[in-house]
Amino acid sequence: MIIRFPNDRVMNTEMLRTFVEVARQGSYVRAARALRLSQPTAFRHVRQLEEMLATELVFGAGKAVVLTNRGKAVLEQAVRVLEEVDRLRHSTVRESDDVETGALDLAVGTTLAASVMPVALVTFGERYPGVRVRMTVLNNRSAIDDAVLQHGYDAGFRSGSGALPGLKLTTVLGDRLVFVAPRSHALAARAAICAGDLAGVPFVGHTNAAAPDLCSQLDAWAMSGGTVLERRLAFDDQDAIVTAVLAGGGVSIVSNVIANRPTLVRKLAVRPLVPALSRDFYLVRRRRSRARKARDLLTGIMASLVPDDSN
């Protein structure tokens, strides 16, 4: 899209998109990689935008790129402009009393994609057959946020708090964390598991890149009980973790929505933690989002499938 100024100069919104990504990444290299541009192109877009606005937006601090005060103000406006551009560019679900037609594009984390979302989408499809739903599974929150903010997805669903400028989080589900082990494991005889029980026990964990909040939460829980989790293996998604546990790779702590699926309950020993641990799953959306009606109906279905048992 082209924006024309009174002096007949034109601004391509790709300049704004590149500037926003450079600001978010703090680097021309990382921004160019995220947008699939060359680094010189990303640099040129930002310089062209500075010339257009007759102001300095960024400056270099070593290898990092830092926003000027004016750049911070322009960033907020640029995010709003891009939201409006994306709203016009993509088809929307018709906002009426009934959801009849349209498309709903979702970016979903691996935990919900493997547990809650399949049943929720089948139920949604039965109730609203005219809406075409497309779900992309992504294994970290940054990728989900990028899909919503940069690539026009209607909504994202993930764990982990903290929202980027232009995004809003709404709690959708509460989830308990539970201990899992093969039924033959010595700890399977315990009614509940405390941190001290895991001292010296091989542990199958999450990668920090995929679940930094969860890793920090588990480490703090273990330290409060005077121990350290002995991570022997680490995976990006909880299905892989559970598979490794069943194969004898160790024990783990995973989401209750994963561990208590019908296909696993007969194979795993699932035990509560003492003290209990919980986390939330969030809906991620742009502050001025589209497909609101369909999105809200879907989140209602999700909540009905998984009662909040985080307390």
C-alpha positions in Angstrom: 0.0 0.0 0.0 1.2 3.5 -0.8 0.5 6.6 1.3 0.7 9.9 -0.6 1.9 13.0 1.1 0.8 16.6 0.2 4.2 17.3 -1.4 3.5 14.4 -3.7 6.1 12.2 -1.9 4.9 8.7 -1.3 5.5 6.2 1.5 5.3 2.5 1.0 3.9 0.8 4.1 6.7 -1.8 3.7 9.0 1.0 5.1 6.8 1.1 8.2 6.8 -2.7 8.5 10.6 -2.8 8.2 11.0 0.0 10.8 8.7 -1.8 13.2 10.6 -5.1 12.9 14.0 -3.3 13.3 12.7 -1.6 16.4 11.4 -5.0 17.8 14.5 -6.9 17.0 17.0 -4.2 17.8 19.0 -5.3 14.8 19.0 -4.9 11.0 20.3 -8.4 10.6 17.6 -10.1 12.6 14.8 -7.8 11.2 15.9 -8.6 7.6 15.9 -12.3 8.4 12.4 -12.2 9.9 11.0 -10.2 6.9 13.0 -12.3 4.4 14.8 -9.2 3.1 18.5 -8.5 2.6 20.2 -6.4 5.2 20.9 -3.5 2.8 17.2 -3.5 1.9 16.1 -3.3 5.5 18.6 -0.5 6.1 17.4 1.4 3.0 13.7 1.2 4.1 14.5 2.8 7.5 16.6 5.5 5.9 13.9 6.3 3.3 11.4 6.6 6.1 13.7 9.0 8.0 14.0 11.1 4.9 10.3 11.1 4.4 9.6 12.2 8.0 12.6 14.5 8.1 13.7 13.1 11.4 16.2 10.6 12.9 14.4 7.4 14.1 17.3 5.1 15.1 20.9 5.2 15.9 23.6 2.6 16.3 24.9 1.5 19.7 27.6 -1.0 18.9 25.9 -3.8 17.0 22.4 -2.9 18.4 19.9 -0.5 16.8 18.3 1.9 19.3 15.2 4.1 18.9 15.5 7.8 19.3 12.7 9.5 21.3 11.1 10.5 18.0 11.5 7.0 16.8 9.6 5.6 19.8 6.7 8.0 19.0 6.7 7.0 15.4 6.8 3.3 16.3 3.4 3.5 18.1 1.8 5.3 15.2 3.4 2.8 12.7 1.9 -0.2 14.6 -1.5 1.4 14.4 -1.2 2.1 10.7 -0.1 -1.4 9.9 -3.0 -2.9 11.9 -5.4 -0.9 9.7 -3.6 -2.0 6.5 -3.8 -5.6 7.5 -7.4 -5.2 8.4 -8.2 -4.0 4.9 -5.9 -6.4 3.2 -7.3 -9.6 4.6 -10.8 -11.1 4.3 -12.8 -10.9 7.5 -15.4 -13.0 9.2 -18.7 -11.1 8.9 -19.5 -9.4 12.2 -23.2 -10.1 12.7 -25.4 -12.0 15.2 -24.6 -15.2 13.3 -21.2 -16.3 12.1 -22.0 -17.6 8.6 -19.0 -17.3 6.3 -15.4 -16.2 6.3 -11.9 -17.4 7.4 -10.3 -17.6 10.8 -6.5 -17.9 10.8 -4.9 -19.1 14.0 -1.4 -19.5 15.3 -1.3 -22.0 18.1 1.3 -23.3 20.5 2.2 -27.0 20.5 0.5 -27.8 23.9 -2.9 -26.5 23.0 -2.5 -27.8 19.4 -2.0 -31.3 20.7 -4.7 -31.3 23.4 -7.5 -28.8 23.5 -7.6 -27.3 20.0 -8.5 -30.4 17.9 -11.7 -31.0 19.8 -12.5 -27.3 20.0 -12.2 -26.8 16.2 -14.3 -29.9 15.5 -17.0 -28.5 17.8 -16.7 -25.0 16.2 -16.9 -26.5 12.7 -20.1 -28.4 13.6 -21.7 -25.2 14.9 -20.4 -22.8 12.2 -19.8 -24.8 9.1 -19.5 -21.8 6.8 -16.3 -20.5 8.6 -13.0 -21.9 7.2 -10.5 -22.3 10.0 -6.8 -22.6 9.4 -4.4 -23.5 12.2 -0.7 -23.1 12.1 1.3 -24.8 15.0 4.3 -22.8 16.2 6.6 -23.9 19.0 7.4 -20.6 20.7 5.6 -17.5 21.8 7.7 -15.1 19.7 6.7 -16.9 16.5 3.0 -16.8 17.5 3.2 -13.1 18.3 4.9 -12.5 15.0 2.2 -14.4 13.2 -0.5 -12.1 14.7 1.4 -8.8 14.6 3.3 -9.1 11.3 1.5 -11.8 9.2 -2.2 -11.0 9.6 -3.3 -14.0 11.7 -6.6 -13.3 13.4 -5.5 -14.8 16.8 -2.8 -16.7 18.6 -3.1 -19.0 21.5 -0.1 -19.6 23.8 1.3 -19.7 27.3 3.7 -17.1 28.7 2.9 -13.6 29.8 4.1 -10.3 28.2 2.8 -8.7 25.1 4.5 -6.7 22.4 3.4 -3.2 21.4 0.2 -3.6 19.4 -0.8 -6.9 20.9 -3.2 -7.6 23.8 -3.4 -10.8 25.9 -6.6 -12.3 27.4 -6.5 -15.3 29.7 -8.4 -18.2 28.1 -7.6 -21.3 30.2 -6.0 -22.1 33.5 -3.8 -25.2 33.6 -2.2 -27.3 36.4 1.3 -28.6 36.0 1.6 -32.3 36.9 4.4 -34.9 37.4 4.5 -37.7 34.9 6.5 -41.0 34.9 6.1 -44.5 33.6 3.8 -46.5 35.8 6.7 -48.8 36.6 8.8 -45.9 38.0 9.5 -45.8 41.8 8.0 -42.4 42.2 4.7 -43.6 40.6 3.8 -45.0 44.1 3.7 -41.5 45.6 0.4 -39.7 46.0 2.0 -36.4 45.3 5.5 -35.2 44.3 7.6 -32.5 46.0 10.8 -31.0 44.7 13.0 -33.1 47.0 11.6 -36.3 45.5 13.3 -35.4 42.2 16.9 -35.0 43.6 19.2 -37.0 41.3 16.3 -38.3 39.2 16.8 -38.0 35.4 14.5 -35.3 34.1 13.1 -34.7 30.6 12.6 -31.0 30.3 11.5 -28.2 28.0 13.9 -26.1 26.0 14.4 -22.6 27.3 13.9 -21.2 23.8 10.4 -22.7 23.4 9.2 -22.2 27.0 11.4 -19.7 28.9 8.6 -18.8 31.5 7.9 -22.5 32.2 11.6 -23.3 32.6 12.0 -20.5 35.1 8.9 -21.6 36.9 10.1 -25.2 37.3 13.6 -24.1 38.3 12.2 -21.9 41.0 9.9 -24.6 42.3 12.8 -27.1 42.5 15.1 -24.6 44.2 12.4 -23.8 46.8 12.6 -27.5 47.7 16.4 -27.5 47.9 17.1 -29.4 44.7 18.0 -28.8 41.0 16.3 -30.6 38.1 18.7 -33.0 36.4 17.8 -32.3 32.8 19.1 -35.2 30.7 17.0 -34.4 27.6 15.1 -31.3 26.5 12.4 -30.9 23.8 10.5 -28.0 22.2 7.0 -29.6 22.7 5.3 -31.6 25.5 4.3 -34.4 23.3 7.9 -35.2 22.6 8.6 -34.9 26.3 5.9 -37.4 27.2 7.1 -39.8 24.5 10.6 -39.7 25.9 9.2 -40.3 29.4 7.3 -43.4 28.2 10.5 -44.6 26.5 12.4 -44.6 29.8 14.2 -41.3 29.4 13.3 -40.0 32.9 10.4 -38.2 34.5 8.9 -34.8 33.8 6.5 -32.1 34.7 4.0 -31.1 32.0 0.6 -29.6 31.5 -2.4 -31.4 32.8 -4.2 -30.9 29.5 -1.4 -33.0 27.9 -1.0 -35.7 30.5 -4.7 -36.5 31.0 -5.6 -37.2 27.4 -7.4 -40.5 27.0 -4.6 -42.0 24.9 -2.1 -41.5 27.8 -3.9 -42.0 31.1 -3.4 -45.7 31.0 0.3 -45.5 30.2 1.4 -42.7 32.5 1.5 -42.1 36.3 0.2 -38.6 36.7 0.6 -37.0 40.1 0.0 -33.5 41.6 2.9 -31.3 42.7 3.4 -30.0 46.2 3.3 -27.0 46.3 1.0 -26.9 43.3 2.1 -25.1 40.1 -0.2 -23.6 37.5 0.0 -21.4 34.4 -2.3 -19.6 32.1 -2.9 -19.9 28.4 -3.7 -16.7 26.6 -5.5 -15.4 23.5 -3.1 -13.1 21.6 -4.7 -10.5 19.3 -4.1 -7.2 17.8 -5.5 -4.3 19.7 -7.7 -3.5 16.7 -8.5 -7.0 15.7 -10.8 -8.5 13.1 -12.9 -11.7 13.2 -13.8 -10.8 16.8 -17.1 -12.7 16.8 -15.7 -16.0 15.5 -12.7 -15.7 17.8 -14.8 -15.1 20.9 -17.0 -18.1 20.1 -14.0 -20.3 19.7 -12.5 -19.3 23.0 -15.8 -20.0 24.7 -15.7 -23.5 23.3 -12.2 -24.0 24.5 -13.0 -22.8 28.0 -16.0 -25.2 28.2 -13.7 -28.2 27.3 -11.1 -27.4 30.0 -12.5 -26.2 33.3 -10.1 -23.9 35.1 -8.4 -26.1 37.7 -5.4 -24.0 38.4 -6.3 -23.5 42.0 
